[in-house]
């Protein structure tokens, strides 16, 4: 599985991990709004365009995206001591999930490029994703239309082939 729903992520990594991600996500909402997608740029997400108001595949984002929070969020003074303590348990649960069979693949899988090869290539969707983002960047389609196209590609990928 590459593209996770919230429920699938919770099933794979545990309720504490999913809860911690939701909690950090609430804190991230205000910070990310002003960021302009710096995290997406850092991890070289191939679904990213500065023309999107938010992640176009947010409901299906890969585990790496769900587990990545920048220092602005993690060092946010608004995080209470109780919330900071909650973050310890998910680290244990994620480690358990890795031991159960995820291995290091979680950290080398999407979204990264290994050499010149996109992680989307073996999924068979690299060209479609690139075309959808390029159409948005060129102005030949709207952000809403490009996001809908990318979600269709991901849903199709989840239903067949290596991604399911």
Secondary structure as UniProt FT lines:
FT   HELIX           6..13
FT   HELIX           15..35
FT   HELIX           38..42
FT   TURN            43..44
FT   TURN            46..47
FT   TURN            50..51
FT   TURN            56..57
FT   HELIX           58..60
FT   HELIX           63..67
FT   HELIX           71..74
FT   TURN            77..78
FT   HELIX           81..97
FT   HELIX           98..102
FT   TURN            103..104
FT   HELIX           105..108
FT   STRAND          113..114
FT   TURN            115..116
FT   STRAND          117..118
FT   TURN            119..124
FT   HELIX           126..138
FT   HELIX           143..159
FT   HELIX           161..163
//
